[in-house]
């Protein structure tokens, strides 16, 4: 028996008519169904909904365009980026960040100089993953912006491009008054293997904000900065457990044998995530001195901790 292909109600022309319905909820659903067609012809229709009188319809259009790529999609989304409703502008920025075609950056670049900081930050987020070299100059200028979110998004662009000449600017931003800016700058430093980058990451371990300390600890291990071993070990009793988790992980990545007793002490912590990370770190170091510590916790109450303990013991063997 043969069957005719099933045709869902996805006719673009019929859905286009629904975009003019008097009921905003019907128009909103039509936008959703247009996105479901995955038909390139739907892009312009969804884009037209970004001018709808209903903010809910415009919001759905900004979200729906995230399903499509290309310059045409970017040209549509820049309309949403300047929408008066912050939800629509945010959704447009998020959809711009999903674009993969480098050519899509062209209509976004001019908005980096927009008067509204929400638009500037959204435009920077939109060009970040497109990795266009021209974006670097825009991002460096944006580091002087008065709005901290613009500076954060500019750092995101710089972090993706990984240009060594941006190192002084990143180090300067690691001292920014705003914690989120400092955290993002510290996270962007890991691409460099320079002593200056290492010094900035080590300074971050003493930051007043726990998220900055956490990121600094993570980047020291991720970047395999050997000179970070001693400062990490000195900070292993940080007041925040999230920071301690990243310190323990980085000490494992750096294979710091001297840290075995301090890492092993975390095996008895009340926080299971920290115990799990400690066992994994001891497995990474794989030094015989860790065996007696690990053997005490083969029956830990958390299955993930037990799994890591067994793995660490097998590594030592």
VEXNUTOR-977333 format. One record per residue (C-alpha): z, y negated, x; residue number from 1. Coordinates in pm, whole numbers, plus 50000, padded with zeros to 5 digits. Last residue first. Layout:
// residues N
[pt [Z,Y,X],NUM]
...
This chain:
// residues 317
[pt [53944,49794,54670],317]
[pt [53999,49418,54649],316]
[pt [53711,49382,54408],315]
[pt [53848,49665,54195],314]
[pt [54184,49490,54179],313]
[pt [54014,49169,54065],312]
[pt [53823,49353,53794],311]
[pt [54140,49519,53669],310]
[pt [54318,49184,53656],309]
[pt [54019,49025,53484],308]
[pt [54019,49289,53209],307]
[pt [54395,49265,53165],306]
[pt [54367,48886,53126],305]
[pt [54093,48926,52868],304]
[pt [54301,49183,52680],303]
[pt [54601,48946,52654],302]
[pt [54941,49116,52653],301]
[pt [54930,49179,53026],300]
[pt [54951,49550,53117],299]
[pt [54779,49524,53457],298]
[pt [55004,49227,53529],297]
[pt [55237,49350,53802],296]
[pt [54946,49512,53986],295]
[pt [54787,49171,54031],294]
[pt [55074,49037,54241],293]
[pt [55086,49350,54457],292]
[pt [54708,49332,54518],291]
[pt [54678,48963,54610],290]
[pt [54757,49019,54981],289]
[pt [54453,49246,55003],288]
[pt [54217,48949,54971],287]
[pt [53944,48951,54707],286]
[pt [53907,48570,54698],285]
[pt [53685,48602,54391],284]
[pt [53919,48861,54240],283]
[pt [54214,48631,54296],282]
[pt [54019,48360,54115],281]
[pt [53949,48592,53821],280]
[pt [54319,48681,53790],279]
[pt [54413,48313,53800],278]
[pt [54151,48225,53539],277]
[pt [54288,48486,53297],276]
[pt [54645,48368,53352],275]
[pt [54537,48007,53293],274]
[pt [54358,48097,52973],273]
[pt [54662,48299,52864],272]
[pt [54898,48002,52873],271]
[pt [55255,48129,52917],270]
[pt [55209,48141,53295],269]
[pt [55298,48463,53478],268]
[pt [54960,48505,53644],267]
[pt [54989,48140,53749],266]
[pt [55220,48243,54034],265]
[pt [54930,48447,54172],264]
[pt [54735,48127,54229],263]
[pt [55021,47988,54436],262]
[pt [55061,48310,54634],261]
[pt [54683,48348,54694],260]
[pt [54619,47986,54800],259]
[pt [54609,48061,55172],258]
[pt [54312,48290,55109],257]
[pt [54100,47999,54984],256]
[pt [53783,48166,54856],255]
[pt [53616,47832,54770],254]
[pt [53519,47971,54430],253]
[pt [53874,48101,54388],252]
[pt [54025,47765,54478],251]
[pt [53781,47612,54231],250]
[pt [53897,47836,53948],249]
[pt [54263,47767,54020],248]
[pt [54202,47393,54021],247]
[pt [53998,47416,53701],246]
[pt [54276,47601,53517],245]
[pt [54541,47366,53658],244]
[pt [54354,47070,53512],243]
[pt [54350,47226,53168],242]
[pt [54721,47308,53211],241]
[pt [54814,46943,53243],240]
[pt [55113,46844,53461],239]
[pt [54933,46943,53782],238]
[pt [55104,47222,53976],237]
[pt [54792,47313,54175],236]
[pt [54754,46959,54313],235]
[pt [54843,47039,54675],234]
[pt [54616,47345,54663],233]
[pt [54330,47132,54540],232]
[pt [54392,46877,54816],231]
[pt [54389,47156,55078],230]
[pt [54071,47323,54952],229]
[pt [53866,47007,54898],228]
[pt [53740,47004,55255],227]
[pt [53540,47318,55175],226]
[pt [53335,47134,54912],225]
[pt [53162,47421,54733],224]
[pt [52991,47185,54485],223]
[pt [53121,47387,54190],222]
[pt [53463,47410,54349],221]
[pt [53507,47040,54414],220]
[pt [53327,46967,54086],219]
[pt [53589,47150,53878],218]
[pt [53884,46974,54038],217]
[pt [53721,46635,53991],216]
[pt [53640,46718,53629],215]
[pt [53999,46817,53552],214]
[pt [54139,46511,53729],213]
[pt [53908,46287,53526],212]
[pt [54008,46467,53205],211]
[pt [54378,46427,53293],210]
[pt [54360,46048,53315],209]
[pt [54582,45877,53572],208]
[pt [54355,45994,53854],207]
[pt [54513,46184,54145],206]
[pt [54258,46465,54157],205]
[pt [53985,46201,54125],204]
[pt [54057,46087,54479],203]
[pt [53943,46432,54599],202]
[pt [53617,46391,54410],201]
[pt [53558,46049,54566],200]
[pt [53630,46185,54914],199]
[pt [53389,46473,54860],198]
[pt [53114,46234,54752],197]
[pt [53166,46024,55065],196]
[pt [53165,46337,55282],195]
[pt [52817,46418,55155],194]
[pt [52720,46735,54972],193]
[pt [52567,46550,54678],192]
[pt [52482,46725,54351],191]
[pt [52851,46732,54252],190]
[pt [52873,46358,54201],189]
[pt [52759,46349,53838],188]
[pt [53085,46494,53710],187]
[pt [53282,46224,53891],186]
[pt [53066,45958,53728],185]
[pt [53118,46113,53384],184]
[pt [53496,46125,53429],183]
[pt [53511,45767,53559],182]
[pt [53306,45641,53263],181]
[pt [53526,45833,53021],180]
[pt [53839,45692,53187],179]
[pt [53735,45328,53147],178]
[pt [53842,45089,53423],177]
[pt [53565,45222,53651],176]
[pt [53676,45372,53985],175]
[pt [53435,45671,53970],174]
[pt [53177,45407,53880],173]
[pt [53181,45282,54241],172]
[pt [53129,45636,54369],171]
[pt [52832,45678,54134],170]
[pt [52678,45349,54249],169]
[pt [52716,45441,54615],168]
[pt [52558,45786,54548],167]
[pt [52250,45659,54364],166]
[pt [52034,45685,54677],165]
[pt [52089,46062,54676],164]
[pt [51892,46103,54354],163]
[pt [52019,46378,54125],162]
[pt [51786,46293,53834],161]
[pt [52009,46460,53577],160]
[pt [52326,46290,53697],159]
[pt [52151,45953,53699],158]
[pt [52056,45990,53333],157]
[pt [52409,46095,53242],156]
[pt [52547,45801,53438],155]
[pt [52338,45571,53220],154]
[pt [52486,45739,52912],153]
[pt [52840,45667,53032],152]
[pt [52753,45308,53123],151]
[pt [52612,45253,52775],150]
[pt [52929,45401,52630],149]
[pt [53138,45159,52839],148]
[pt [52967,44849,52694],147]
[pt [52962,44559,52938],146]
[pt [52651,44695,53110],145]
[pt [52648,44693,53491],144]
[pt [52573,45068,53504],143]
[pt [52273,44985,53283],142]
[pt [52087,44844,53582],141]
[pt [52117,45180,53757],140]
[pt [51999,45359,53444],139]
[pt [51688,45147,53401],138]
[pt [51593,45195,53767],137]
[pt [51647,45571,53741],136]
[pt [51441,45610,53423],135]
[pt [51121,45559,53622],134]
[pt [51175,45901,53780],133]
[pt [51128,46064,53436],132]
[pt [51372,46351,53397],131]
[pt [51305,46406,53024],130]
[pt [51665,46524,52992],129]
[pt [51807,46173,53012],128]
[pt [51539,45977,52825],127]
[pt [51699,46006,52481],126]
[pt [52055,45955,52602],125]
[pt [51944,45628,52760],124]
[pt [51784,45523,52433],123]
[pt [52099,45607,52239],122]
[pt [52315,45402,52477],121]
[pt [52088,45099,52446],120]
[pt [52065,45135,52068],119]
[pt [52440,45150,52028],118]
[pt [52471,44856,52270],117]
[pt [52264,44637,52032],116]
[pt [52060,44370,52211],115]
[pt [51797,44620,52325],114]
[pt [51723,44657,52697],113]
[pt [51719,45037,52693],112]
[pt [51494,45001,52387],111]
[pt [51187,44937,52601],110]
[pt [51218,45283,52765],109]
[pt [51204,45482,52440],108]
[pt [50831,45445,52363],107]
[pt [50741,45579,52708],106]
[pt [51005,45855,52728],105]
[pt [50809,46090,52499],104]
[pt [50561,46143,52782],103]
[pt [50822,46363,52952],102]
[pt [50787,46617,52667],101]
[pt [51117,46799,52614],100]
[pt [51277,46611,52326],99]
[pt [51627,46722,52229],98]
[pt [51793,46399,52348],97]
[pt [51575,46208,52103],96]
[pt [51728,46416,51825],95]
[pt [52078,46313,51933],94]
[pt [51976,45948,51950],93]
[pt [51822,45969,51603],92]
[pt [52139,46132,51471],91]
[pt [52349,45853,51624],90]
[pt [52127,45581,51475],89]
[pt [52141,45749,51134],88]
[pt [52519,45777,51146],87]
[pt [52550,45417,51267],86]
[pt [52372,45288,50954],85]
[pt [52180,44973,51046],84]
[pt [51897,45181,51192],83]
[pt [51780,45083,51542],82]
[pt [51762,45442,51668],81]
[pt [51600,45553,51346],80]
[pt [51285,45359,51426],79]
[pt [51300,45492,51781],78]
[pt [51282,45836,51622],77]
[pt [50928,45792,51493],76]
[pt [50786,45693,51830],75]
[pt [50974,45984,51987],74]
[pt [50815,46227,51741],73]
[pt [50471,46093,51825],72]
[pt [50549,46134,52196],71]
[pt [50613,46504,52167],70]
[pt [50861,46752,52029],69]
[pt [50970,46862,51681],68]
[pt [51287,47014,51534],67]
[pt [51490,46703,51623],66]
[pt [51276,46523,51368],65]
[pt [51486,46687,51098],64]
[pt [51807,46514,51208],63]
[pt [51654,46166,51192],62]
[pt [51493,46252,50858],61]
[pt [51824,46379,50718],60]
[pt [51993,46053,50816],59]
[pt [51714,45851,50659],58]
[pt [51753,46045,50336],57]
[pt [52130,45992,50337],56]
[pt [52083,45621,50418],55]
[pt [51879,45583,50100],54]
[pt [51622,45302,50098],53]
[pt [51381,45523,50293],52]
[pt [51240,45382,50616],51]
[pt [51326,45691,50823],50]
[pt [51148,45884,50547],49]
[pt [50817,45772,50699],48]
[pt [50907,45972,51010],47]
[pt [50939,46285,50800],46]
[pt [50586,46227,50675],45]
[pt [50454,46152,51024],44]
[pt [50611,46469,51163],43]
[pt [50499,46694,50878],42]
[pt [50143,46723,51010],41]
[pt [50286,46908,51308],40]
[pt [50377,47191,51066],39]
[pt [50716,47347,51144],38]
[pt [50730,47412,50767],37]
[pt [51111,47402,50778],36]
[pt [51104,47035,50878],35]
[pt [50909,46955,50564],34]
[pt [51167,47149,50364],33]
[pt [51450,46935,50498],32]
[pt [51260,46615,50424],31]
[pt [51187,46737,50070],30]
[pt [51558,46807,50026],29]
[pt [51635,46443,50106],28]
[pt [51366,46317,49870],27]
[pt [51508,46529,49589],26]
[pt [51859,46397,49663],25]
[pt [51724,46041,49657],24]
[pt [51599,46084,49298],23]
[pt [51308,45853,49215],22]
[pt [51067,46093,49383],21]
[pt [50838,45941,49646],20]
[pt [50919,46197,49918],19]
[pt [50846,46465,49658],18]
[pt [50475,46382,49681],17]
[pt [50483,46461,50054],16]
[pt [50635,46799,49969],15]
[pt [50331,46886,49763],14]
[pt [50102,46777,50045],13]
[pt [50299,46974,50306],12]
[pt [50286,47301,50110],11]
[pt [50609,47479,50208],10]
[pt [50699,47666,49893],9]
[pt [50707,48006,50060],8]
[pt [50389,48209,50086],7]
[pt [50438,48583,50118],6]
[pt [50140,48747,50284],5]
[pt [49954,48975,50041],4]
[pt [50084,49327,50047],3]
[pt [49915,49654,50130],2]
[pt [50000,50000,50000],1]
